Amino acid sequence: MPRVRIAVDAMGGDFGPPETVPGVLAALDAHPELTVTLVGDSDAVQAELSRHDVIGRSVSIAPSEGKVEDDEHPIAALRRKPNSSIATAMRLVQLGDADMVVSMGSTGATMATAVMALGLLEGLERPCIGGNFLGVAPNTTVVDLGSNVDCRPSLLLNFAALGVAFSRRRLGIENPRVALLSVGEESSKGNRQVQESHTLFRESHLNFVGNVEGMDFFTGKADVIVCDGFIGNILIKFAEGLGSALVPYLHHRLSAVLPGEQVQQIGEALWTTMNLPRTMGGPLFGVNGLVMIGHGSSTATGVAGAINTGLLCHRLELVEGFRQELAELHRAVVRET
């Protein structure tokens, strides 16, 4: 099996090397075809590596200087820190020395660095974040999940095309049904953005099925649900919060009727189901290279999960799928005009 080279932002996330390093080693154990470069402060990364047995594991260190914090403005921080861990990791892909980047760090910095270093796919104005973020709706793809809080209809249409490519390649759905998230199924419902987008979507080549409502994440009415990042980010964080709140609630209610071990298992399964981004990560849609974004609070399990997801996306040639779907969307627009 051909080797896959991964650049991991070892300083990213809330915990840095104490979680990124063991997460990388776990992924290497599961996938010996991987070659991983840990990008970060050499002393901090080496100190964590020295705590583990790395014999026979294909892992190395690429030194960097500093990290972009979550509370920093991404563009300003990258100008001040051109050799930060995320910038250095992205350059490895840009130079052809790595096949993908994995980071638990600042989403804004990861996106900005990816756009500057790798560029956007042809015809795209901005990248976005998407994926299947709910375990109870594993075949429902949602875009955008937080990268663009204000979106014109044309942006939403491009994001829909990216969601279709993900649904096809990652979930195996041949002709994904696309819908707009709104406050009612009727085309007249929704704000101005949704109403104008509805007309644009209806005239596109996409398999557009109209508007869906919040409950339709679980009804199977659509395979790709499109909204702006303002709504999408609220959705994903609501799901995380709901899962965290339900675990102690169910523990209290079930403890009276079930053994403690079973209650613990149910709680862990529920938390995982409602918090897929913490355990799997997801690809950045629309950049000219494979970039995996993990949850900032990811532990080693989440780091390994993001690497595993990235390896799958690499094998599925997801970026090429994005490119093809965008090209078809723009060809259809040209034919219609």
N, C-alpha and C positions, 0 to 999 in steps of 0.2 A: 504494500500500500504506500503511495507517495507521501512524503512528509509534508506536514502543514506547519508553517512558521507563524507563531503568534507573538505579538508584542503586547505585554501586559503592563498597564500603568500601575506599578506596585505601590505608589504613594496615594492612589485614589481611594475615595470612600472615607467613612468615618473612622476606620481602624488602621488603614495602611498595611505595611508589611506583615504584622502579626496575623492578619486574616488573608491577605492576597497571596502570600507565599505558601501557606499550607493548602489553600484552595488550588493553586497552580500545581502543586505536587500531587494532589488527589486527582486532578484532571490528567496528569501525565501517567499516573498509575492505570487509569481507565483507558487511556489512548496512547499507547507507546509510539504511535506515528507522529506525535506532536513534537515540535521543537519550540521552546518558550524562551523569550528574552524578557527578563524582569527589568523594567525601566524605572529608575528611581535613585535615591541617595544610596551610594554604594555601601557605605558603612552600615546603614540601617537595614538594607536588604541582606547583606552578607551576614549580619548578626542574626537575622531570623533564619536564614538558610543553615547556619551552623547548628541550629537546634534540631535539624532533621537529617535523615540519611538521604543524601542526594546521589549516591553512587549508582551509576547506570541510568540516571535521568538526564534527559537532554535539556538542561536549563542553564542559562548564562545571565549575566548582568550587563545592562547598558547604563552608564552613569548619566544622571540629569541633575538639574539645579532647581530645587524648590517645586512646589505644586500650586495649582490654582485652587483657591478655596471657594466654597459654595457662596460665600457672601461677597465675593469680588465680581466686578463687572468683567465678563469674559474677555472682550476685546482689549480693554485697558490692561487687564492682568497679563494677557499673552504678550502684549507689547513690552511690559515690564519684565516678563519672565519668558524670554524666547526659548530658553532651554529647560523649561519645566518638564515634568514627567510626561504629561499628555502630549506636549508639542514634540518631544523627542521620540515618543512612541509612534506618533503619526508620521514623522519623517522616515521611520524605518519602512513603512508601507509605501510612502511616496518614492523612496529610493529603490524599491523592489527588494528590500531585505527582509520583509515580513509580508504575510498574506492577509493579516487582519490585525486590528487593534481591539483590545478588551479593556474597559475602564469602569470602575465604580465611582469615579470622581465627578466633578461638576459637569452636569449635562450640557449647560451652556458653553463651557469651555471646550468640551469634547466636540460639540457640533461646530463651533466656530473654527476650531483647529482643523477639523475634517474638511470643511468647505474651503479653507485657505490652502491646505496642503494637497488635497485630493481633487477638489473641484466638484461641481454638481453635474449630474447627468444632463444630457442635452435637452433643452426645452423646459428645464425646471428652474424656478426662481428661488426656492427655499427647500431645505430638507424637512423631514418631519419624523415623528416617532409613532410607531404603530405596532400592533400585534394582537395576539389573543391573551388578554391579561386576566381572565377569570377562568378558573378551573371548572366551574359549573357551566361555562359556555365555551368549551375548548375549541370549537370550530367557528367562533365569531371573532372576526378581525375588526379592530377599531383604529381609526386614524382621524385626527391627530391626538396624541395622548399628552401633549403639553409643550411642544416646541414653538408653536405659533399661536399666540392668544388672539390675534386679529387676522382674519383671513378674508380675502376677496373670493367670490365664487370660482374664479379661474384657478385659484390656489387649491380650493377644496376638490375641484375636478382632477387636478394633477395628483393630489393625495389619494383620491379614490383609485386612480390607475395603479399607484404604488401598492395600495391595499389589495387590489385584485391580483397583482403579481405575487404578493406574499401568500395570499390565500391559495393560489394555484400551486406554487412551488413548495411551500411549507406544509400546507394542510391537504393538498391533493384534490382540491375542489376545481373541477374542470371549467365551469362557467359561473363564477361567483355572482350571487345576487347582491347588488349595491343599493344602499338606502341612505337617506339623510336623517339624522337624528333631529326630531322636532317635538312639538307639544301636541301634535295631532297628526293623523294619517292623511288628512285632506291636503291638497296642494296649496290651498289658501292659508293654511296654518303656519305658524312660525314667524320669526322676525324677518326683517328685510333680507338679511344675508341668506337665510334658508329659502325664502321664496324665490329670490333671484337665482340661487344655486339650483333649485328644482327645475327651472326652465332649461338651464345649461346642461344639467345631467340628463334630462329627458331627450335632448337633442344629440347627445353623445352616442358613441358606439357601445358604451357600457351596458351591462344587463341591469338597468336601473328599475327598481320595483317601487319607487316612491319614498314617502316618509315613513319612519317608524318612531315609536315612542320608547321611553326608558325601559318598560317591561319587556320589550321585544329583544333585548339582549339574550333572553332565555326562551323565546318562543320559536326560534328558527325561521323567522320571516325573512331574514337577510343574512348573508355571509360576511359582508363588509359594511360596517356602519361608519358614516363619515360625520365628523363634527370639527369645530375649531379646537385649538389646543387649550383654550380657557375652560371649555366644557369638559374636554377629555381629561385634563389634569385633575379637575374636581372629581370626575368619575373614578379614576384609578385610586385616588387618595381616600375617597369615601369607601371604596371596596376594602382597602387596607384597614381603615379604621373600624369598619363593620366586622371584619374578621377578628380583629384584636378584641373587640368588645364582646363578640359572641362566645369566644373561647371560655372566659371566666363565667359567663352567664350559664352556658351549657354545663360546665363543670359543677356549678352549684346545683343546678336542677337535676342532673343525672347521677350525682354522687349518692343520692338517696336510694337509687334503684339498680345501679350497676356497680360492679367492682371497680376499684380505683384505676387499675391498669387499662381497662376498656375505656373508661372516661378519658384517660390521658391520650390514648390512641385516637379517639374521636376528635379531641381538641386539636391534636397535631395535624390530623388530616384536614380539618376545617381551616386551620390557619394557613396551611400550604395551598389549599384550594383558592382562598381569597387573596393570597399574596404571591402569585406566580412571579411577578417581576423581581421579588427578593430572592427567588430560588433559581430563576432561569435566565434573566436578562433578556435583551431583545436587540435587534439590529436597528441602526439608524437608516431610515429610508431616504434614498435619493442622492447619496454621495457616490462618487466614482471610486468606490472601494468598500471593503467590508469592515464596519465599525460596530462593535457590540457595546451597548450601554447597560450597566448593571445598576441595581439600587444602591444608593449611598450607604445604607445601613447593612449591606450584605456582609455576612460572615463568610468563612471559608467555603461553606456549602453553596452560597450564592455565587461566589467567584468561580468555583468549579462548574456550577450550572451554566453560567454565562459563557464559559469556554466551550462546554459541551454543545450549547445552542449555536455558538459561532461555528463550530466544526460542522454541524449539520447544515447550516446556511451556506457554508463554503462548498460542501459536497453537492448541494442542490443548485449551485450557481445562482444564488438569489439576486446578486447585483445584475447579472445578465438578464434575469427575468424582469427586474425593474426597467432596465434599458429597453427591452423589447416592448413592454406594455406602454411606456411613455411614447415610443416611436409610433405605435399603432394609434394611440390617442391623437397624436398630432397629425398623422396621415389622414385620419378620419375628418379632422377639422379642416384640413386643406381641401379634401374632396367635397365637403359640404359648401365651402366658400367658392 
